[in-house]
Amino acid sequence: MGPTDQIGLVWFRRDLRLDDNPAWAAATSERDFVVALYVIDPRLMAVAGPFRRRQLIANLQAFDYDLFERTGGRLVVRSGDPVDVVPETAARLGCGSAYWNDDVTPFSTWRDQRVRQALDLPVSTFWGSLILPPGSVLTKKGTLSRVFSAFHRTWSTTTWDEWPEPGDAMIYPDPAELIPRLDGPAPLPEGEGEARARLEAFLERVDRYDEDRDLPALDGTSGLSVDLRFGSLSPRTVAEAVGTETKGRKAFVRQLAWRDWYAHLLHESPSMVTEDLNPKAHTLEWRDDPGQLAAWKGGFTGYPLVDAGMRELRSTGFMHNRVRLVAASFLVKDLLIDWRVGERHFRQLLVDGDVPQNVGNWQWVAGTGTDAAPYHRVFNPVTQSRRFDEKGDYIRRWVPELAALDSDSIHEPWEAPAEVLEAAGVRLGHDYPEPVVDHAEARERFLAVVSEARDEAAAGDD
Ligand SMILES: Cc1cc2nc3c(=O)[nH]c(=O)nc-3n(C[C@H](O)[C@H](O)[C@H](O)COP(=O)(O)OP(=O)(O)OC[C@H]3O[C@@H](n4cnc5c(N)ncnc54)[C@H](O)[C@@H]3O)c2cc1C
């Protein structure tokens, strides 16, 4: 069958939803028949850890089910390289046009260009995974702001372009390959309905968001990053449901602006995936220390808050934002290990692991990015722990060997009197490690290395 204008193909990627999905809406309103395709790319499956892989498979199953329930059609699932699979599917089913939602990573840009060439059909693309598309939030000089607060001001007053309304095209009913079986439970209940339920539940808590969001022992944040990562919710749906009426709501929507900002930065500077974004950033002599790296990954640094976070990550694929900041800073500044090593580890394990957000945040923590994050601000893991996990409840959850310590000693057990440790059943160096570095010394070392690199860079400029 030759291609026909009546049949459109929607290539789903990170937008596994039917509501508020501009590519889907455009196709179903412009065509009589629509093929819904998902390509399982073995390259992407190989770099995703088990948590994200399972979440993807569960979300695909839920999406296929929703599609069937709502339209009688099925998700056409195929495995392989999209450069082969998308054109093959389009040709086999006679599609005369294609639709998808764009993505900002260098890999997707490279892949999509090749798919477009191979397809040789009209392609319509949309920015359905962001609130505002790259290039739409600019300074008066027409550039992307390198300072978040300035970006945020403009972002907050930029009007959203309209997304198309969905139509009632018939959906192709043959599912092709079976969706792979789950090899373990998905971290979160899957699908658009569950994502909406999470959003609804968060609306009960959102007014306290500004006060609770930094406390890892509480359920103070939305938990929506995974839904935004897989697209089971559109960020516009989330922002609209929340609004900006209270301090908590404003603070929350500001976080969605960070998400857009990092995507816009990556779209403009694809090399930031592997290179310091700030050209003036010091070229540091990073250390190669497999033993300390393993201690960090495993949650055995001797710093309880860092260890709690790294263990939560390892066992669940989640970590609270405040703890991500402290754990990332510890790797980069206390252990002097390259941010790229940490970024890769997080990206693999996080269920919400997402290139722009992960790279942007790691560079922010390392002080190699764009924003006003002074390189000499080194998080103190003990002060952070006392401030944000005051009673030690989060630490107790993830570092059970310290659970019997009181809420003072739990933040720095090496300072606790011997009798306190003994009463809590903790033998440092046996049940729980001594600190792998002394934070005060590590801080001095980091500042010395930075200042040396800056002197060298300045000498090079002369
Ligand atoms: C080192 C490091 C690595 C990170 N890697 C990722 C990642 O791979 N994927 C990811 O989605 N987030 C990442 N973040 C950002 C943040 O930690 C998570 O988005 C957040 O913890 C998810 O929980 P939540 O949905 O309950 O967040 P909420 O506090 O409820 O925030 C709502 C939404 O806003 C966005 N958001 C919040 N904080 C940030 C931020 N700092 N930067 C960008 N967007 C933000 C997320 O989409 C989030 O779902 C990282 C942060 C750090 C410090």
The ligand as an ORCA input file, in Angstrom:
! r2SCAN-3c Opt
* xyz 0 1
  C      22.570     16.119     41.521
  C      21.119     16.175     41.100
  C      20.662     15.372     40.069
  C      19.326     15.458     39.646
  N      18.899     14.636     38.616
  C      17.610     14.721     38.195
  C      17.145     13.882     37.137
  O      17.892     13.077     36.544
  N      15.827     13.995     36.770
  C      14.969     14.887     37.381
  O      13.792     14.936     37.011
  N      15.396     15.692     38.372
  C      16.678     15.640     38.794
  N      17.095     16.447     39.827
  C      16.166     17.480     40.339
  C      15.328     17.093     41.563
  O      16.128     16.497     42.547
  C      14.193     16.138     41.220
  O      13.456     16.626     40.121
  C      13.234     16.007     42.405
  O      13.918     15.525     43.542
  C      12.112     15.048     42.049
  O      11.212     14.922     43.106
  P       9.774     15.581     43.048
  O       9.114     15.272     41.755
  O       9.069     15.204     44.298
  O      10.159     17.122     43.058
  P       9.294     18.412     43.413
  O      10.041     19.157     44.461
  O       7.892     18.086     43.683
  O       9.429     19.287     42.090
  C       8.469     19.254     41.044
  C       9.129     19.043     39.729
  O       9.962     20.143     39.400
  C      11.122     19.691     38.717
  N      12.300     19.991     39.542
  C      12.386     20.066     40.881
  N      13.627     20.395     41.268
  C      14.348     20.523     40.139
  C      15.694     20.850     39.865
  N      16.585     21.112     40.838
  N      16.099     20.864     38.584
  C      15.234     20.603     37.571
  N      13.944     20.297     37.764
  C      13.509     20.255     39.031
  C      10.982     18.180     38.574
  O      10.416     17.916     37.323
  C      10.026     17.831     39.697
  O       9.287     16.683     39.458
  C      18.438     16.372     40.270
  C      18.911     17.172     41.321
  C      20.234     17.079     41.730
  C      20.707     17.967     42.843
*
